[in-house]
Amino acid sequence: MQQHQSALINLHLAVFLFGGTALFSKLIALPALDITVYRTAIAFIALTIILKMQNKHLKLDQNKDYFIVIGLGVIIGIHWVTYFAAMQMAGIATGIIAFFTYPVITVLLEPLFSKTRLKLADLLIATMVIFGIYLMMPNTDLGDQVTFGILTGVLSGAFFAMRNLLQKKYFSQYGGPHTMLYQTLTAAVVLSMFVDTTPTGLPLQDIYYLLLAGVVFTAIPHSLFASSLRYLSATTAGLISCLQPLYGIVLAYMLLSETTSMTTLIGGILVVSAAFYETWSITRNK
């Protein structure tokens, strides 16, 4: 098998596993914060083993990089907490679509980090996303669990977009697994102060699911994604990543029998189409 074909398979597998991460918001009977802490702690251990097996150095190049990665770790930790919380409140399909507003949010935030300017097309796409999110909401009452879950998903997307932009500007010299190693460690340590359930109080089934989430659905896909970028263009990786909501929705339907309304699907199509367009536009220009 050619390296390009192998990389393409690795990329699809990574995105499929990223989409499957959403399932654990329902499978694990813990608050979103607790899931995040245990998942990131397990992922940190798994990533350490993977990097050691690859004979890669774990240390960062400069002392200031440790302070940068701590900030990134706090942001990614908040992103994961809000990500799981959104799906627990609004459902997996709705929550993952709300989160996938992040490519459009990235475009809106990027002028704050670089000298780029917003284009009229970007504003029109943002308007389409807002309309798509509006269609997904059962009502505008923040007291409604689904509505609040959708807004939490959008907030998760905003934190993810912010992390990506900051990482690109200040931490782009490191590879994906190396970067995630320190971010998962920071997220686990910082958020552990707020955990409700101690390790000894975890049900055995939740321990199995947490191990699965941390190793198979976090550490491994990040390594696969990073390795695929050696042979694939950023455009290919970005566009295939837009399949993540589809994988998540299909898995939720097959394994959890979760269905969605027609208006949610229409809103989701608008949001994911906007994400697809912005991802294609950004990577094509670069």
C-alpha positions as CSV (number, residue, x, y, z in Angstrom):
1,M,0.0,0.0,0.0
2,Q,1.3,3.4,-0.9
3,Q,2.2,5.9,1.8
4,H,-0.5,8.3,0.6
5,Q,-3.2,5.7,0.8
6,S,-2.1,4.5,4.2
7,A,-2.1,8.1,5.5
8,L,-5.6,8.6,4.1
9,I,-6.9,5.5,6.0
10,N,-5.2,6.8,9.1
11,L,-6.8,10.2,8.8
12,H,-10.3,8.7,8.3
13,L,-9.8,6.4,11.2
14,A,-8.6,9.3,13.4
15,V,-11.6,11.4,12.4
16,F,-14.0,8.5,13.0
17,L,-12.5,8.0,16.5
18,F,-12.8,11.7,17.2
19,G,-16.5,11.5,16.3
20,G,-16.9,8.5,18.5
21,T,-15.6,10.5,21.5
22,A,-19.1,12.1,21.8
23,L,-20.6,8.7,22.8
24,F,-18.9,8.8,26.2
25,S,-21.0,11.8,27.3
26,K,-23.9,9.3,27.5
27,L,-22.1,6.0,28.2
28,I,-20.2,7.3,31.3
29,A,-22.5,8.1,34.3
30,L,-20.3,11.0,35.5
31,P,-20.5,14.8,35.2
32,A,-18.8,16.3,32.2
33,L,-15.9,17.7,34.3
34,D,-15.2,14.3,35.9
35,I,-15.2,12.6,32.5
36,T,-12.7,15.2,31.2
37,V,-10.3,14.8,34.1
38,Y,-10.1,11.0,34.0
39,R,-10.0,11.0,30.2
40,T,-7.2,13.5,30.0
41,A,-5.2,11.8,32.7
42,I,-5.4,8.4,30.9
43,A,-4.6,10.1,27.6
44,F,-1.5,11.7,29.1
45,I,-0.2,8.3,30.2
46,A,-1.0,6.7,26.8
47,L,0.6,9.6,24.9
48,T,3.8,9.3,27.1
49,I,4.0,5.6,26.2
50,I,3.5,6.2,22.5
51,L,6.1,9.0,22.3
52,K,8.6,6.8,24.3
53,M,8.0,3.9,21.9
54,Q,8.8,6.3,19.0
55,N,12.0,7.4,20.8
56,K,10.9,11.0,20.8
57,H,12.0,13.6,23.4
58,L,9.4,14.7,25.9
59,K,11.1,17.9,27.0
60,L,10.1,21.2,25.4
61,D,12.8,23.4,23.7
62,Q,12.5,26.5,25.8
63,N,11.3,27.2,29.4
64,K,8.7,29.8,28.2
65,D,7.0,27.0,26.2
66,Y,5.9,25.4,29.4
67,F,4.0,28.5,30.4
68,I,2.4,28.7,27.0
69,V,1.3,25.0,27.0
70,I,-0.2,25.4,30.5
71,G,-2.4,28.2,29.1
72,L,-3.3,26.0,26.2
73,G,-4.1,23.1,28.5
74,V,-6.5,25.2,30.6
75,I,-8.3,26.3,27.5
76,I,-8.6,22.8,26.0
77,G,-9.7,21.5,29.4
78,I,-12.6,24.0,29.4
79,H,-13.4,23.1,25.8
80,W,-13.7,19.4,26.7
81,V,-15.9,20.1,29.8
82,T,-18.3,22.2,27.8
83,Y,-18.1,19.7,24.9
84,F,-19.3,16.8,27.0
85,A,-21.8,19.0,28.9
86,A,-23.4,20.1,25.6
87,M,-24.0,16.6,24.6
88,Q,-25.3,15.5,28.0
89,M,-27.9,18.4,27.8
90,A,-28.8,18.6,24.1
91,G,-28.0,15.1,22.8
92,I,-25.0,13.9,20.8
93,A,-26.1,14.9,17.4
94,T,-27.2,18.4,18.4
95,G,-24.2,18.9,20.7
96,I,-21.6,17.9,18.1
97,I,-23.2,20.1,15.4
98,A,-23.2,23.1,17.8
99,F,-19.5,22.5,18.6
100,F,-18.7,22.4,14.8
101,T,-19.4,26.1,14.6
102,Y,-15.7,26.4,15.5
103,P,-14.3,26.7,11.9
104,V,-16.5,29.8,11.4
105,I,-15.6,31.1,14.8
106,T,-12.0,30.6,13.9
107,V,-12.4,32.8,10.9
108,L,-14.1,35.5,13.0
109,L,-11.4,35.4,15.7
110,E,-8.4,35.2,13.4
111,P,-8.1,38.9,12.7
112,L,-7.3,39.3,16.5
113,F,-4.2,37.1,16.0
114,S,-3.0,38.1,12.6
115,K,-3.2,40.8,10.0
116,T,-6.0,39.2,8.0
117,R,-9.3,40.9,7.4
118,L,-12.8,39.6,7.4
119,K,-14.4,39.1,4.0
120,L,-18.0,39.7,3.2
121,A,-18.3,36.0,2.4
122,D,-17.2,35.1,5.9
123,L,-19.8,37.3,7.4
124,L,-22.5,35.7,5.2
125,I,-21.3,32.3,6.3
126,A,-21.4,33.4,9.9
127,T,-25.0,34.5,9.4
128,M,-25.9,31.2,7.9
129,V,-24.4,29.4,10.9
130,I,-26.4,31.6,13.3
131,F,-29.6,30.7,11.4
132,G,-28.7,27.1,11.5
133,I,-28.2,27.2,15.3
134,Y,-31.5,29.0,15.6
135,L,-33.3,26.2,13.7
136,M,-31.8,23.6,16.0
137,M,-33.1,25.4,19.2
138,P,-36.5,24.2,20.4
139,N,-37.0,27.7,21.8
140,T,-35.0,30.8,22.9
141,D,-35.5,30.1,26.7
142,L,-32.1,29.6,28.3
143,G,-33.9,27.6,31.0
144,D,-34.6,24.9,28.4
145,Q,-32.0,22.2,28.7
146,V,-31.6,21.6,24.9
147,T,-31.3,25.3,24.2
148,F,-28.7,25.8,26.9
149,G,-26.8,22.7,25.7
150,I,-26.6,24.1,22.2
151,L,-25.2,27.4,23.4
152,T,-22.7,25.4,25.5
153,G,-21.7,23.5,22.4
154,V,-21.1,26.8,20.6
155,L,-19.0,28.0,23.6
156,S,-17.0,24.8,23.4
157,G,-16.3,25.5,19.7
158,A,-15.2,29.1,20.7
159,F,-12.7,27.7,23.2
160,F,-11.4,25.1,20.7
161,A,-11.0,27.8,18.0
162,M,-9.1,30.0,20.5
163,R,-6.8,27.1,21.5
164,N,-6.1,26.4,17.8
165,L,-5.2,30.0,17.0
166,L,-3.0,30.4,20.1
167,Q,-1.3,27.1,19.4
168,K,-0.7,28.1,15.8
169,K,0.9,31.4,16.8
170,Y,3.0,30.3,19.8
171,F,3.4,26.5,19.7
172,S,3.4,25.4,16.1
173,Q,6.9,24.0,16.3
174,Y,5.8,20.9,18.1
175,G,3.9,17.9,16.7
176,G,0.4,16.9,17.6
177,P,1.1,14.1,20.1
178,H,3.8,16.2,21.8
179,T,1.5,19.1,22.1
180,M,-1.4,17.1,23.4
181,L,0.9,15.4,26.0
182,Y,1.3,18.6,28.0
183,Q,-2.2,19.9,27.3
184,T,-3.8,16.7,28.6
185,L,-1.6,16.8,31.7
186,T,-2.4,20.4,32.4
187,A,-6.2,19.9,31.9
188,A,-6.1,16.8,34.2
189,V,-4.2,18.5,37.0
190,V,-6.0,21.9,37.0
191,L,-9.5,20.4,36.7
192,S,-8.9,17.6,39.2
193,M,-9.4,20.2,42.0
194,F,-13.1,20.3,41.1
195,V,-13.8,16.5,40.7
196,D,-16.8,15.1,42.5
197,T,-16.0,11.4,42.1
198,T,-12.7,10.0,43.4
199,P,-11.0,7.2,41.6
200,T,-12.0,4.7,44.3
201,G,-15.6,5.6,43.8
202,L,-15.7,4.9,40.1
203,P,-17.9,2.1,39.0
204,L,-16.1,-0.7,37.1
205,Q,-18.0,-0.1,33.9
206,D,-17.1,3.6,33.9
207,I,-13.4,2.7,34.4
208,Y,-13.6,0.6,31.3
209,Y,-15.2,3.4,29.3
210,L,-12.7,5.9,30.6
211,L,-9.8,3.8,29.5
212,L,-11.4,3.4,26.1
213,A,-12.0,7.1,25.8
214,G,-8.5,8.1,26.9
215,V,-6.5,5.6,24.9
216,V,-8.5,4.5,21.9
217,F,-10.5,7.7,21.3
218,T,-7.9,10.3,22.4
219,A,-4.3,9.3,22.4
220,I,-4.4,7.0,19.3
221,P,-6.4,9.3,17.0
222,H,-4.1,12.2,17.8
223,S,-1.1,10.1,16.8
224,L,-2.8,8.9,13.7
225,F,-3.9,12.4,12.7
226,A,-0.3,13.7,13.2
227,S,1.3,10.9,11.2
228,S,-1.2,11.3,8.3
229,L,-0.2,15.0,7.9
230,R,3.3,13.9,6.8
231,Y,1.9,12.7,3.5
232,L,-1.4,14.6,3.1
233,S,-2.1,18.3,2.4
234,A,-3.7,20.5,5.0
235,T,-6.7,20.9,2.7
236,T,-7.3,17.1,2.6
237,A,-7.0,16.8,6.4
238,G,-9.2,19.8,7.0
239,L,-12.0,18.7,4.7
240,I,-12.0,15.1,6.0
241,S,-12.2,16.4,9.5
242,C,-15.6,17.9,8.6
243,L,-16.9,14.3,8.6
244,Q,-16.6,14.2,12.4
245,P,-20.2,15.3,13.0
246,L,-21.5,12.7,10.5
247,Y,-19.5,9.9,12.2
248,G,-20.7,11.0,15.6
249,I,-24.4,11.2,14.6
250,V,-24.3,7.8,12.8
251,L,-22.6,6.1,15.8
252,A,-25.1,7.7,18.2
253,Y,-27.9,6.4,16.1
254,M,-26.5,2.9,15.7
255,L,-25.3,2.4,19.3
256,L,-27.6,4.6,21.4
257,S,-30.7,4.7,19.1
258,E,-30.5,8.5,19.2
259,T,-32.6,10.3,16.6
260,T,-32.9,14.0,15.6
261,S,-35.8,16.2,14.3
262,M,-35.9,17.4,10.8
263,T,-35.3,21.1,11.8
264,T,-32.2,20.0,13.7
265,L,-30.9,18.1,10.6
266,I,-31.6,21.2,8.4
267,G,-29.8,23.4,10.9
268,G,-27.0,20.9,11.2
269,I,-26.6,20.8,7.4
270,L,-26.2,24.6,7.3
271,V,-23.6,24.6,10.2
272,V,-21.5,21.7,8.8
273,S,-21.7,23.1,5.2
274,A,-20.4,26.4,6.6
275,A,-17.6,24.6,8.4
276,F,-16.8,22.7,5.2
277,Y,-16.6,25.9,3.2
278,E,-14.5,27.8,5.7
279,T,-12.1,24.9,6.1
280,W,-11.7,24.5,2.4
281,S,-11.3,28.3,1.9
282,I,-8.7,28.7,4.6
283,T,-6.6,25.7,3.7
284,R,-6.8,26.5,-0.1
285,N,-5.5,30.0,0.5
286,K,-2.6,28.8,2.6
